């Protein structure tokens, strides 16, 4: 995504098994999102274990796990496993820690924007009964993402790259300013893709945690232990008290929640 993470040079080996796992997880997520509902529902093991067909209403006390529950964790694992590979390569290349931290925040910002924009351009979000015009509008919004997120050739002049980037951001701002949604409302920070929001949080906090603890394994394990303890204290429902209060606290709920 963008120039935040530079392309590996041809002589730098890639972790192909990790790439394969990431690709498999993406394909599985796409498949899981297309499962039919209602009278056309498939067997229960084709859905989240706690959201069984045909009603597909969340039932937190229902035990079990299916393959659908595993695909997003597989993708998160791939992301986490890539931190020491991608960031470590840049550290060995002489990139400073501050530059890496800036790149991590930039990636988190772009993912946060993507989570908001990709939900704002969905035809079924733009209209309860999408028409051909609605689908074309959604497609136009999709095309706006390319000048913003595409990795532009470094051989191009900086002025040209900046012009393309600014044109994309201007197009996105114009789209969000003019778009109207069911009920007459416009753009809202509360309307976003939760999966991409989770990825944005993981990209920022996971990257920063690895950067700080890369030479201190016990510190990293301690952070994992604290997060696991807090998670268990809030499953399946919060137990109350300061742990739950800290777990639910967020200065900006639309982008961050522990």
N, C-alpha and C positions, 0 to 999 in steps of 0.2 A: 504494500500500500504506500504509494507516494515514495519520496526519496528518504523517508524515515529509516528504512532498512535497506541498505544498498545491496545490489545483486551480488551473489558470491562470484568470485572470479572462476574461470574455467578450471584452474588447477586446484581449487578448493573442493574437497570431497563433501558431498551432501549426505545426510543421514536418510538414505532412501527408504528404509523400513518405517521411519517416522513420517516421511512424506506419504507413504502408502496408507498408514493408519489414519492420518489426517484426511486424506482423500476419501477413504472408506467411511469415515465418520460423517463427512459432508454429504456423501451420497445417501447414507442411511437416514440422515436428518431430513433430506429432501423427500425420501420415500415416506417417512413417518408423518410428514406434514400433509401428505396427499391421501391419507386413509379416509374412506367414506364413512358416513355416520348415519344414524337412524336405521331405517329398514334395510339399507344396503351395507350395514356394518359387517366387518370381518370377525373372525374369532378373537376372543379377549386378549390372547397373547400378541396380537398385532397392534395393541394400544398400550399406553401407560397403564401400569398395574392398578394405580389408584384412580384411573379415569376409564372405567370399563364401558363397553357399548351395552345397549344402544343409546342410553341417556348421556353418557360421557360426562357425568358430574363428579367433581372431585370428592373422594371418600378417603380421608387421611388415615382412618383406622383399618383400611383394607390391607392385609399383608400381601407380600409378593413383589416380584420384580420381573420385568420383561426386557427384551432386547431394545425396545424403544427408550427405556429408562437409562440405557448404557451409552447410547451414541453421543450425547452431549458430553458426558464425563470423559469419553474417549477423546473428544476434540480438545477438552480442557487439559487432559493429560498431555496431548501432543503439544499444546501451547506451552505448558510448563516445562516439558522436556527440551523444548527449543530454546529456552532462555539462555542456559549456559553455552549452547552451541553458537547462537547468533551473537549474543552480547560478548561472550568470551572471545570470539573471532575478532570483533571490533576492538576489544581491549588489547589484544595481542598486536593489532595493527597500529596501535599508538593513539587511539581515540581516548580522550579524557573522560573521567567518570561524570563530570558535569555535562559534557556533550551527550553522553549516553542517557543521563537522566532527562535532559531536555528532549531527546528523541523519544523516550518512553512517554513523557507527558504529551508530546505532539501526537503520537499514535493513539493515546487514550482520547485526546480531543477529537481526532478524526473519527474514531469509532463511535464516540458519543454523538457527533453530528450525524454520522451514518445511521445510527439507531433512530434518531428523530426524523431524518429526511426519508428513509426508506419506508417508514410507516406512513408518512404524510403523503406519499405518492401512490399508495396502493389503491387500485380502483375500488375495492370493496370498502375502503375507508373513506374515499372521496364521495361515494354514493352508496346508498342501500340497494339501489338497482342500477349497477353500472351499465352504461350504454357504450356504443362504439367510440363516441367522443371521449368518454371517461377513460377508456383503455388507452386511447391515443395520448391523453393528457398524462396518464401514468407512465407511458413509454417516453414521453418528452422529459419527464422528471428523471427517469432512469438514465437517459442520455446526458443530462446535466452532470451526473456524477463522474463521468469520464474525465473532463478537464480538471476536476478537483482531485480525484484519487489516482488517476493513471500515473505510472512512472514514465516521465517524459525523458527522451534521450538527452544525455549529458552533453552530447555534441551540439545541441541547439544553443543558441545564444540565451544568456540569462534573461534578457529583456523579453524574448519570445516566450520563454517558459512562464515568467511572471504574468505576462499578458493573458496567456491561456488560463492560468490558475485564477486570476482575477475575474475573467469572463465567466468561469464556472461558478465562482462564489456569488457573483452578481446575479447570475441566472437562478441559483438556488434561493437567494434572498427574495428575488422577484416572485418566484413560484410560491414561496411560503407566505408572502405578503398578499397575494391575489387569490390563493386557493380558498375555497369555502367548502365546509363539510356539513353533513346532515345536522339540521338544527340551526344552520346559519352562522356557526362559529368559524373562526379561522385557526391559524396555527396555535398549538398548545404544547408546552413542555411535558404535559402528562400523557401525550400520545407518542409512544415509542415502541420499538421492538425490544422486548425484555431480554431475549437471547443475546442481542448485540450489546445491550447495556451490561449484562454479566461479563461478556468478553472484554468490554472496555475497562471494567473494574479489575478483571484478572490481568489484563495487559499492563495496567499501571502498577497495581500493588504487587503482583507477582514479579514483575521486572525489577521494581525498586527493592523488594525484599531480597531477591537473588543478588542484586548489585551490592547491597550492604553486607550480606552474610556469605558471600561466595567463598570466603576463606574461613568461615566459622560454622561448621556443620551443626554443632550443638545448639547454637543460637537459632538456626533455621528450624531444627527439630522442635525447639521450645516454642517457636511461633506456631508451628503446626499443632502442637499439643494444646496451646491456649485456644486456637480456633476450633479444634475438635471438641474441647470441653464446653465452649460457649454454644456450639451447635447442638450438642447433646442436651444442654439445658433448655433448649427451645424446640424440642421435638416430642411428639408431633405438634404440640401447642406450647407457647411460652409458659413457664412456671411462675413468672412474676419475680420481682426483686431487681437488684441493681444489674445483674447479668442480662436480664431481659431488656432492661432500660437501655443499657449500652448497646445491645444487639440491635435494637430498633432505632437507635438514634441516627439521624442523618441531617446534616446542614442543608443538603440539596437532594431530597428524596427522588427527584426525577432522574438523577444520574448516579447516585450512590446509596447503597444500603448494605451493611455488613453481612 
